[in-house]
Amino acid sequence: MSKISVSLPDHLIADLDRVATSVGFTRSAIITYYLMGPVNQLLADLGGLPLEVEGGGNRRARGSSLNDLHKIMSDLGVSCYMPLEHFNFELNR
């Protein structure tokens, strides 16, 4: 299994810690458990679509860049969940 570094909002880390402590598993186990299904569904939703997106690259989740990600995913027809109350911006719908 590979390790990665992920930046997450402080409130999300606190929530993950609460869940992990409650069920007796690590943060990593909780994240893996909850990402496996959605990531597989995302791959299925994207199917054979070309994934070349204008201005693509390795952008971070900072400020309005999540608006851009939301627009790209919506334009590709991929359903996405974005709880706006946790972010300091509004999605342009």
SEPAVEX-766104 format. One line per field, with one value per residue (C-alpha): residue in three letters; x, y, z; residue number from 1. Coordinates in pm, whole numbers. Each point is the difference from the previous one (the first is absolute). Layout:
<pts>
aa: (ALA_...)
x: (X_...)
y: (Y_...)
z: (Z_...)
i: (NUM_...)
</pts>
This chain:
<pts>
aa: (MET_SER_LYS_ILE_SER_VAL_SER_LEU_PRO_ASP_HIS_LEU_ILE_ALA_ASP_LEU_ASP_ARG_VAL_ALA_THR_SER_VAL_GLY_PHE_THR_ARG_SER_ALA_ILE_ILE_THR_TYR_TYR_LEU_MET_GLY_PRO_VAL_ASN_GLN_LEU_LEU_ALA_ASP_LEU_GLY_GLY_LEU_PRO_LEU_GLU_VAL_GLU_GLY_GLY_GLY_ASN_ARG_ARG_ALA_ARG_GLY_SER_SER_LEU_ASN_ASP_LEU_HIS_LYS_ILE_MET_SER_ASP_LEU_GLY_VAL_SER_CYS_TYR_MET_PRO_LEU_GLU_HIS_PHE_ASN_PHE_GLU_LEU_ASN_ARG)
x: (0_129_3_-105_-14_-338_-87_-342_-184_55_-368_7_305_-178_-308_214_169_-338_-121_327_4_-365_41_356_164_260_-73_154_-239_-303_111_76_-335_-196_199_6_-360_-20_335_-103_-331_187_215_-312_-176_298_26_167_-13_319_136_192_-139_106_227_44_277_44_-209_-56_-330_50_-258_-198_190_-268_-255_202_15_-376_-64_229_-161_-351_88_120_-335_148_-213_184_-70_134_-115_25_-32_359_158_60_-135_-317_-26_-87_-289)
y: (0_345_305_346_339_175_349_12_274_-7_-63_-307_-139_51_-180_-285_-33_-22_-269_-194_5_-104_-304_-93_44_240_311_-182_-293_234_199_-317_-154_308_82_-341_1_364_-15_-318_169_310_-215_-171_337_139_-318_65_378_178_144_285_311_347_155_-343_-78_-73_277_20_41_367_276_-2_-297_-227_197_-90_-367_-2_153_-249_-297_135_61_-362_-110_-138_39_156_89_327_113_376_80_-120_230_373_34_-64_-226_166_-214)
z: (0_-90_225_-113_165_-7_119_164_188_377_71_-226_182_331_-135_-135_338_175_-241_14_379_17_-224_100_-341_-138_-205_-295_37_19_-305_-200_92_-106_-315_-166_-122_-113_-181_-184_-91_-118_-230_-134_-52_-189_-209_-330_25_-93_321_-158_163_-108_259_157_239_364_154_372_184_76_-28_-320_-147_150_-203_-309_100_63_-345_-175_174_-68_-367_-21_140_319_309_286_359_130_348_-46_368_56_-256_-18_-351_-196_-299_-329_-123)
i: (1_2_3_4_5_6_7_8_9_10_11_12_13_14_15_16_17_18_19_20_21_22_23_24_25_26_27_28_29_30_31_32_33_34_35_36_37_38_39_40_41_42_43_44_45_46_47_48_49_50_51_52_53_54_55_56_57_58_59_60_61_62_63_64_65_66_67_68_69_70_71_72_73_74_75_76_77_78_79_80_81_82_83_84_85_86_87_88_89_90_91_92_93)
</pts>
